Amino acid sequence: MTDVFVHPSAICESEHVGKGTRVWAFAHVLPGARIGGDCNICDGVFIENDVVVGDRVTVKCGVQLWDGIRIEDDVFIGPNATFTNDPFPRSKVRPSEFVRTVVRKGASIGANSTILPGLEIGSGAMVGAGAVVTRSVPPFAIAVGNPAAIVGYVDSDASAGSAPPASGHGAPESSPQVGVRGVQVQELPLVQDMRGDLSVGEFGRSIPFQPKRYFIVFDVPSTEIRGEHAHKMCHQFLVCIKGRCSIVVDDGTRRQELLLDRPTLGVLVPAGIWATQYKYSKDAVLLVFASEYYDGTDYIRSYSEYSRWIARNSGTSG
């Protein structure tokens, strides 16, 4: 190995360590491990054989990376974070193969957190200090607590849902376009009298397409996340007709969180936008109009695939 720093008190048995990587005191890297360039392997880190670490990864003190762990580029792993690779461990009973855990590009794992085996931490996600992660974390999600729950998304400023609802019989009011390409928030008319309230939307006007289907989402546990996909052709219009929920919209460059907290507020999500719904209240009922019939091939369900699709279709989607 050339251009690799190994502290005199460290043991680095692997020949597959990239240029510029530093292995500090009392770290131990086994022969089969593969470590990329410009990494920082801090004091007391142990890395087993079947481990792959990407470029520019920081592994802070007291971390063990066991067989089956895959760490992509630009990941930060905080001090004493704990990875596991066997869902049913027994002393001196070794499985035929260990469950694979993947931390995607740019994710951060907080100090003293625990990651159960077989999970994926999505690109850009952040796991809070001390969290116990029992389920995979979506890209850019912020997961905290025990068991870890998603409380937000990185770089997504919460907005919408705070303006007063429109009233009267006039045309619906359209808010300025949000920062995510093509996404619009619509204030729908509210008609109030002694018999009760009424809100209305018109297809081709307040809802700028003729829907071919609708679906209703309800009875969602508050910790659950729905959506997590994009459409290639289908446009959607979402109204939370009871309770509240939040929608995170993402065009591959910008990300924004929108609060739907009344039946007079709708969000247009055009094709080519990654959308996630979460923070459902117990009584939430989400009504979604779709411009197309259901077609499984229209869905993009992986954020990495979505990023590739955006790159191929830059300037043509939406």
C-alpha positions in Angstrom: 0.0 0.0 0.0 1.2 3.5 -0.9 0.0 6.8 0.4 -1.9 5.1 3.3 -1.2 6.1 6.9 -1.3 3.3 9.5 -0.6 4.3 13.1 2.2 2.2 14.7 -0.3 0.9 17.2 -2.8 -0.1 14.6 -3.0 -3.5 12.8 -4.0 -3.2 9.1 -3.8 -6.7 7.5 -5.7 -5.7 4.3 -3.9 -4.8 1.1 -7.1 -3.2 -0.3 -6.9 0.2 1.3 -7.3 3.3 -0.9 -4.9 6.3 -1.3 -5.1 8.9 1.5 -6.8 6.7 4.0 -5.7 7.0 7.7 -5.9 4.1 10.1 -5.4 5.3 13.7 -4.2 3.8 17.0 -5.5 0.4 18.1 -7.7 -0.1 15.0 -7.7 -3.5 13.5 -8.5 -4.2 9.8 -8.7 -7.9 8.8 -7.2 -9.1 5.5 -10.4 -9.4 3.5 -11.7 -5.9 4.2 -11.8 -3.4 1.3 -11.5 0.3 2.2 -11.7 3.1 -0.2 -9.6 6.3 -0.5 -9.4 9.3 1.8 -11.2 7.4 4.7 -10.6 8.2 8.4 -10.6 5.0 10.5 -10.3 6.3 14.1 -8.9 4.8 17.3 -10.3 1.4 18.4 -12.2 0.5 15.2 -12.5 -3.2 14.2 -13.3 -4.1 10.6 -13.9 -7.8 9.7 -13.2 -9.6 6.4 -16.4 -9.4 4.5 -16.7 -5.6 4.8 -16.6 -3.0 2.0 -16.1 0.7 2.8 -16.4 3.3 0.1 -14.4 6.5 -0.4 -14.3 9.5 2.1 -15.9 7.5 4.9 -15.3 8.5 8.5 -15.6 5.8 11.1 -15.2 7.3 14.6 -13.8 5.6 17.7 -15.2 2.3 19.1 -17.1 1.1 16.0 -17.1 -2.5 14.8 -17.9 -3.3 11.2 -18.8 -7.0 11.0 -19.0 -9.4 8.1 -21.7 -8.4 5.7 -21.6 -4.7 6.3 -21.5 -2.4 3.2 -20.7 1.3 3.6 -21.0 3.5 0.5 -19.1 6.7 -0.2 -19.2 9.8 2.1 -20.8 8.1 5.1 -20.2 9.3 8.6 -20.4 6.7 11.5 -20.3 8.3 14.9 -18.5 7.0 18.0 -19.6 3.7 19.4 -22.3 3.1 16.8 -23.1 -0.6 16.9 -23.8 -2.7 13.8 -25.2 -6.3 14.0 -25.2 -9.1 11.4 -27.0 -12.1 13.0 -30.7 -11.8 13.9 -30.5 -14.9 16.1 -27.0 -15.0 17.6 -25.8 -18.0 19.5 -22.4 -18.6 21.0 -20.3 -20.7 18.8 -23.1 -21.1 16.2 -22.1 -19.4 13.0 -24.6 -19.0 10.2 -23.8 -20.1 6.7 -23.8 -16.4 5.7 -24.3 -13.2 7.5 -27.2 -10.9 6.8 -26.1 -7.9 4.7 -26.6 -4.3 6.0 -26.0 -1.4 3.7 -25.4 2.2 4.5 -26.0 4.3 1.3 -24.0 7.2 0.1 -23.8 10.3 2.3 -25.7 8.9 5.2 -24.8 9.7 8.8 -25.1 7.3 11.8 -25.2 9.0 15.2 -23.1 8.1 18.2 -24.2 5.1 20.3 -26.9 4.1 17.8 -27.7 0.5 17.1 -28.4 -0.9 13.6 -30.2 -4.2 13.5 -29.1 -6.7 10.8 -30.3 -6.8 7.2 -31.4 -3.1 7.0 -30.7 -0.4 4.6 -29.9 3.2 5.6 -30.9 5.3 2.6 -28.7 7.8 0.9 -28.4 11.1 2.8 -30.3 9.7 5.8 -29.5 10.7 9.3 -29.8 8.3 12.3 -29.8 10.2 15.6 -27.5 9.5 18.5 -28.7 6.6 20.6 -31.3 5.5 18.1 -32.2 1.8 17.8 -32.9 1.2 14.2 -35.2 -1.8 13.7 -36.4 -1.0 10.1 -34.8 0.3 7.0 -34.5 4.1 6.8 -35.6 5.8 3.6 -33.3 8.2 1.7 -32.8 11.6 3.4 -35.0 10.6 6.4 -34.1 11.6 9.9 -34.7 8.7 12.3 -34.5 9.1 16.1 -35.5 7.2 19.3 -36.0 3.6 20.4 -37.3 2.1 18.3 -36.3 4.7 15.7 -39.0 6.6 14.1 -38.8 9.2 11.2 -39.3 12.7 12.5 -38.3 14.7 9.4 -36.3 14.8 6.2 -33.0 16.4 5.5 -33.1 19.8 3.9 -36.9 19.9 3.7 -38.4 23.0 5.2 -41.9 22.5 6.4 -44.5 24.7 4.7 -48.1 25.1 3.6 -51.1 24.4 5.8 -50.6 27.6 7.7 -52.4 30.1 5.5 -56.1 30.7 6.3 -58.5 28.7 4.2 -60.3 30.4 1.3 -63.9 31.2 1.7 -66.9 32.1 -0.5 -67.9 31.0 -4.0 -65.0 32.4 -6.0 -62.3 30.5 -8.0 -59.8 28.6 -5.9 -56.6 30.4 -4.9 -53.3 29.0 -6.0 -50.3 29.6 -3.8 -47.0 30.5 -5.4 -45.3 27.4 -6.8 -43.2 25.7 -4.1 -39.5 25.2 -4.5 -39.8 21.7 -6.0 -40.3 21.6 -9.7 -44.0 21.6 -10.8 -45.5 21.0 -7.4 -48.3 23.4 -6.5 -50.4 24.0 -3.4 -54.0 24.9 -4.1 -56.4 26.6 -1.7 -59.9 25.2 -2.6 -63.1 27.3 -2.0 -64.8 27.0 1.4 -68.5 27.7 1.5 -69.9 28.1 5.1 -73.5 28.4 6.3 -75.7 27.3 9.1 -76.2 23.8 7.5 -72.5 23.0 7.5 -69.4 23.7 5.4 -68.6 22.7 1.8 -65.4 22.6 -0.2 -65.3 22.0 -3.9 -62.7 21.3 -6.6 -63.2 21.3 -10.4 -61.4 18.9 -12.7 -59.5 20.7 -15.3 -59.5 23.9 -13.2 -58.5 23.6 -9.5 -57.4 20.0 -10.3 -55.6 20.5 -13.6 -56.3 17.1 -15.2 -59.1 14.7 -15.7 -58.7 11.9 -13.2 -58.9 8.2 -14.2 -58.9 6.9 -10.7 -58.9 7.8 -7.1 -57.8 6.1 -3.9 -58.2 6.8 -0.2 -55.6 6.2 2.5 -56.8 5.9 6.1 -56.2 4.2 9.4 -52.4 4.7 9.0 -50.4 4.2 12.2 -48.6 7.5 13.0 -45.2 5.9 12.7 -45.8 4.6 9.2 -44.6 6.1 5.9 -46.4 5.8 2.6 -45.6 6.7 -1.0 -41.8 6.6 -1.3 -42.0 6.5 -5.1 -42.3 8.6 -8.2 -44.4 8.2 -11.4 -43.1 8.5 -14.9 -46.4 9.6 -16.4 -49.0 9.9 -13.7 -50.0 13.2 -12.1 -51.6 13.2 -8.6 -53.7 15.7 -6.6 -53.8 15.1 -2.8 -56.3 16.4 -0.3 -56.3 15.4 3.4 -60.1 15.5 3.9 -59.9 14.6 7.6 -57.1 15.0 10.1 -53.6 15.9 8.8 -50.5 14.4 7.3 -47.3 15.7 5.7 -46.0 15.1 2.2 -42.4 15.4 1.3 -41.8 16.2 -2.4 -38.4 15.9 -4.1 -37.3 16.7 -7.7 -33.8 15.2 -7.3 -32.4 18.6 -6.5 -34.7 20.3 -4.0 -36.9 18.8 -1.2 -39.8 20.3 0.6 -42.3 19.2 3.3 -45.9 20.3 2.9 -48.5 20.0 5.7 -52.0 19.0 4.6 -54.2 19.9 7.6 -57.7 20.7 6.2 -60.0 19.6 3.4 -59.6 23.0 1.6 -55.9 22.5 0.8 -54.7 20.4 -2.1 -51.3 19.6 -3.5 -50.5 18.8 -7.2 -47.7 16.3 -7.5 -46.8 16.1 -11.2 -45.1 13.1 -12.9 -41.4 12.9 -12.2 -41.5 13.9 -8.5 -40.5 11.7 -5.7 -43.2 11.9 -3.0 -43.5 10.5 0.6 -46.4 10.8 3.0 -45.9 10.6 6.8 -46.9 12.1 10.1 -50.4 10.9 9.8 -52.8 11.8 12.6 -54.9 9.0 13.9 -58.0 10.2 12.2 -56.3 11.2 8.9 -58.1 10.4 5.6 -56.1 11.2 2.5 -57.9 11.4 -0.9 -55.7 11.1 -4.0 -56.9 11.7 -7.6 -54.6 10.2 -10.3 -54.4 11.1 -14.0 -53.8 7.6 -15.1 -55.1 4.1 -14.5 -52.9 1.9 -12.3 -49.8 0.7 -14.1 -47.1 -0.9 -12.1 -44.5 -0.1 -14.7 -45.2 3.6 -14.2 -43.7 3.5 -10.7 -40.1 4.3 -9.7 -39.8 2.7 -6.3 -36.0 3.0 -5.6 -34.5 6.5 -5.0 -31.3 5.4 -6.6 -33.2 4.4 -9.7 -35.1 7.7 -9.5 -31.8 9.6 -9.5 -30.7 7.7 -12.6 -34.1 8.4 -14.3 -33.9 12.1 -13.5 -30.4 12.2 -15.0 -31.6 10.5 -18.2 -34.7 12.6 -18.5 -33.4 16.0 -17.3 -35.5 18.7 -18.8 -38.2 16.4 -20.2 -40.1 15.2 -17.1 -42.9 17.1 -15.3 
